[in-house]
């Protein structure tokens, strides 16, 4: 039975990767894969309480999905009010290469303050406003994913895996920031420099001349309210200790009510354009279902201890901890980094590897940035994939190698930096 489940995962993953040649939507493949894994698990292991196990995993998955729904809706409300013109009005460059640098820099630091998922949604939406050519825009989306994951790795609230290690006591706030910010910068810079030097033709041509668009008080207010709502999510979590999705839904509720109040005296057609109900209809539901299927499939493998066995086998076979952690980071591009980090936390006893040990810092970097190698290897990638309909193979061919170069370069910087500090 276990062999059948692994085969289903491999076939399902292949069908996602070959979505366009097969002409089968990736969301359907992911859902079928996830549900089949749990169905066979239930039939093959009737002695296990699979219903309770699935409910446990679905609780965590739902938190991510509700977070996504809230973030996407807030972005759509800001967009409906032309709020992103607040940013575009101040970008005074016609060079697409320079624009990519500006957006990558903003993405890197915003993802550490907010999180890599929310930042990706905002920045990909912004690129759609500035870059008309879709093929060129895909490069912006790809760099956004790489920069967002790199930016999220050095902040305890920037990436879910770093947050797991932070909450578990494996890392502390200032230590992870100090030790990972330089490797993370290198991870984002290497692909950015490569694209700027060797793929300039792909970004050829200047941006069209655009006059700054006038924004009234309502547009400005909704923009600042939306950004404040997104920024408040990690603060809300710190103060209340409630899950991040609660803070995101609170921010959505506030913006929803405020938007309705602002437009309450307008005609029905105009009100409909701006309200949150209309924004909800514009979010990418197929991508949410795709994310659900992927996470269900990975949760099934986790419940069957497949990922734990893989991690243990690597520990017994490879031995070198640095190589193991590097491999875990690359493996997180194929499967979700959350269960991999969870398995790693179970493999290495905190009594033997105390807080801020080298292994925890390196896991935080590798698990946070390794997912950039494949488009479905991170929440940021999945969000960008849904927003821009990025083809799996396109990303693999155009951005995967660049992300790998950045990943390895940042890892080498961390290892050298560690040797210098602890010499």
N, C-alpha and C positions, 0 to 999 in steps of 0.2 A: 504493500500500500504506500509506503514511504517513497518508493521509487516512482510510483504513478504520480504522486503529488509533486515531486521534484521535476518530473517530465512535463507536467501541466505548467509549472512555473516557467520552465525553459521555453516551451512552445508559446505560452502567453507573452513572454518577454519578446520573443522573436517576432510575433505578430504585431506588437506595438512598434518595434523597430522598423518593420517593413509595412507600415500602415499604408503608404502611398502606392507601392507596387501591388499590394493585395487588395487595395480599395476597401479596406475594412476599418471603420473608425476605431481609434485607439481606446476610446472610452468603453465601447462594447467589449473589446478584447480584455481590458483590465477588469471590468466587472465580472465577466465570465470566468476569468482566471481566479479572481479572489473568491467567488462563491463556490466554484468547483473544488478548490482546495479545502474549504471548510466543510463542504458536503462529504467529500471522501474521508476527511479526518473524522467526522462524526460516525460514518459507517464503519470505518476501519478500527476505530478505538471506542467502542460503545461503552467501555468502562469509565471513560473520562467524561467529566461534566463539560462538554464542549459548549453548551448553551451559556453557561456562566463565564467560561473563558472568552467566548466571542463577545459577550456583553461587556466584559472588562476591557477588551481591546477597543470595542466600538465606542466606549466612553472617551478614551483618549483620542480616537480618530475624529469623533464628533467635535471635540474641542478645536481641532485644527480646521475642520470644515466650517464651523461657525465663525472662527476667526477670519477665515478666507472670505466668507460671505459678507461679514461686517466691513472688512478692509476694502473689498471690491466695490461695495455699495457706496461707501464714503467717497472713494475715488470717482465713481460715476456721478455722484451729486456735485462734487467740485467741478468735474468736467462739464456738466450740464450748465453750470453757472459761468463757464469760461474762466474758471479760477486759475488754471495753469498758465494763462496769459500773464499772470503776476510774475512767473519765472521767465517765460519766453520773451517778455518785453525787455528784460534786462540782459539777455544773451545777445551781445552785439558782435557777432562773428558770422562771416559767410563761409568759413572753412569747416567742412564736415569733420576733418581730422581734429581740429581744435575743439569743435563741439563735443566730439567723443571724449576728449580729455576732460573737458569741463563736467560732462555728465558722469563720467567714471569717478571723478573726484567727489562729486556730490553724493553719488551712490555709496561709495566706500564709507564716508563718514556718517551719512544718514542711516545706513544699515546698522551701525553700531549704537546709534541713539534710539532708533525705532526697533526694527529687526529686518533681516534680509528679505523676508517675504513681502512685507508692506512696502519697503523701499523699492523693490522690483516692480511691483504693481504701479506705483507712482511714476517711476522713471520710464518704464516702457510706454505708459500712457502719454508721458511728456514727449517722448521721441516720435510718437505718432502725430503729434501736433507740428513738429519741426521738420521732419524728413518725409518727403512725399514718396520717394522711390522705395518700394517694399523690400527689394533685395538688399539695398543699402541699409534699410531700417533693421533688417535681421542682424546685421553686424552690431548695431547699437544694442539690440536686445541681448545678443550673446555676450558682449562686454559688460552689460549691466548685470547679468547673472554671475559672471566671474568676479566683478567688483563687489557685488552685494554679499556673496559668500565669503570673500576675503575680509570684507569689513565686519561681517558678523562674527568671525572667528575670534577676534581679540577682545570682544566685549561679552560680559557674562549674560547680557540680555539680547545680544545680537543674533544668536543662533540657538536653536532648541537644544542641540547637543552640548554646547558650552553651558547653557543654563542647567542642564541635567547634572553636569560635573560640579557646577557652582552650588546647587542645592544639596548635592550629595556630600559636599565637604571636601571634594578632591582638589578644588582650586579656590583661590581667593581673588577678590576683585582687582586690587591694584597690581598684584603679581602677574595675573594673566594679561592685563593691559600692557604692562611694561615689557614682558617677555615675548608677547606675540604680535605687537603692533608692527615691528620692523619686518618680520617674515611675511605678515599679511600684506604690507605695502608692496613688497617685492613680488608676491603672488599675483597682485593685480597689475603691477607695472610691466612685468615681462610680456604678457599678451598684448598689453596696450602699446608698448613700444614696437612689438613685432608687426601689429596691424598698421601702425603709423608709418613704418619704414618699408614694409614689403607688400602691403595690400592697399596702398593708397589708391590704386586704380579702381578697386572695388568701392571706394568712397569718393570717386571722381566727381568733379563738378562742384560748384558753389551752391550754398543754400539760396533759395529764392529770396529776393528782397521783400521784406515784410515791414509794414508800418506798425509801430506799437498800437495795440488795440486798447481803446478806452474801456476802462472798467468802472462801473458805478459802485456805490457804497455797498450794495447787496452782494455783488460779485466778490469784492475784496473781503467783506465780512465772512462770507461762506468759506472762502479760501483759508483765511486765518483760523476760523473755527474748525474746519476739517483737519488742518495740519496740527492744531492744538489738541484735537481729539486723538489723533494718531500718536502724538508725542506723549500724551497723558497715559497711554496704555501701560507701559512699563512702570510708570510712577504709581499708577493705581494698583498694580500687582505688588509692588514693594510695600505700599501702605496697608493694603487689605489682605495680602497673601492669597487672594482669589486668583483663579486661572486667568491667563491673558485674554481669552475669548470673552470673559465677562466684561473686562474693561473696554474691549472693542465694541461689544454690543451696547454698552452704556454710551460710548461716544456716538455710535450710530443713532441711538434713541434721541440723544440731545440734538444732533444735527437734523434729524427727521422732523422733530417738533419745531425747531427754530425755522427751518425752511418752509414748513406749512404756515407758520405765523407770518413770515415775511411776505408770502404770496397769497394770503387769505382773501384779499380784496380784488384779486385779478380774475379774469375770465377763466372758465373751466379748462379751455385748451391750453392757455398759458401756464396755469397752475400744474397741469399734468406734465408739462415739459420739465418742470423743476422738482417735482416731488420725489420722495424716496421710493415710492411704489413703482414708479416708472424706471428708476435707476436699477431696482431689483430685477426688472425684466430684461435689462441690458447686460447683466453680468453673465459670465461664461459658465453656464450650468454643465455642459458636457465635460469641461475640464475638472469641475468639482467631482463629478461622478468618476472620472478617470483617476483622480487622486484617491477617492474612496476605494476603488478596486485595487489599486497598487498597495495601499496601506492594509487592506484586508488580507491580501496575498502574503505580504511580509509578516503580518501578525500571525497567520497560520503557520508559517515556517518557524516563527519564534516559539509558538506554543508547542511545536514538535521538537524543539531544541536543536533544529538544524543549524541555525546560525551560531549557537553556542558551541556545537560540536566542531564547526568549521574553525572558530576562533581557537578552541582548545587544540585542534589538530595543528594549526599554524604555530602555536606555542611549543608543541612537542617536536614538530618537524623542523621549523626554521631556527628557533632558539633566540636569535638576535632580536631584541625588543624594538630597536629602531626600524628594522626591516618589517617586522610584524605590524607596527603601527602605520608605516607607509602603505603596506598592503591593505590594512583595514580602511584607510582613507580612500584608496582606489576601489575597494570593494563597495564602499558606500555610494559610488557612482552607479552601481548595478542594482543594489538593494538599498533600502532606506537606512540612513546613518543612525537613526534613533535606536533600533534594536541592536545594531552593531556596538554602539557605545554602551548600551545597557549590558550586553554580554561582556564587554571589556571590563566594565565596572565590577562584574561578578567574577571575572577571571583573576583580577589582581586585588589582593586584600589590602585595604587601606592601612592596616596595621603594619604591613611590610612596605607599602608605598604610600607614605603620609601625604597630607595636603601639600600641593605645589611641587610634588615630585616631578622629575623630568617626564616620566611616562604620561602623566595626566595632562601636562602642558602640550606635549606632542600629539596626544590623542585629540585634544581640543582643536589644534591647528589642522591636523590631517582629516578628521571627520567633518570639520566645518568647510574645508576648501576642496577636498577630493571629489565631492559630488558634482563639481563644475565640469568634470571631464565628459559627462553625458548629460543631456538635457533633462532627463527624468531622474537625475541623481540627487536633486535637492528640491525643496519646496519653491525656491526662487526660480529654478529652471522650469518646474511644472507650471508655475504662474505665467512665466514668459511664453512658454509653449502654447498655453491656452489663449493668451491675449493676442499673440501675433501668428498663431497657427504654424509654429516653427516645425519643420519636418525633422524627425529624429536623425535621419541620415545626413541631411544638410548640416546640422549642428556638429555631428560627429566628424564630418569631412572638413568643415570650415573653422570650427571653434574648439573641437575636442583636443587636438594636439596642442593648441595654444594654451588651453587651460591646464593640460598636463605639464607643459614647460613651466608655467607659473607655479604650479603645485610643487614640482620638484625643486625649483629655484628657491621658493620660500622655505621648504623643508631643509635644504642645505644651509640656508642662512640661519635658521633656528639652531641646527646642530653645531655649526661653527660658533655662533653666539654663545651657546651653552658651554662649549669647551673654553672659550675665552673667559667667561664670567666665573667658571668653577675651576680654572687652572690652578 
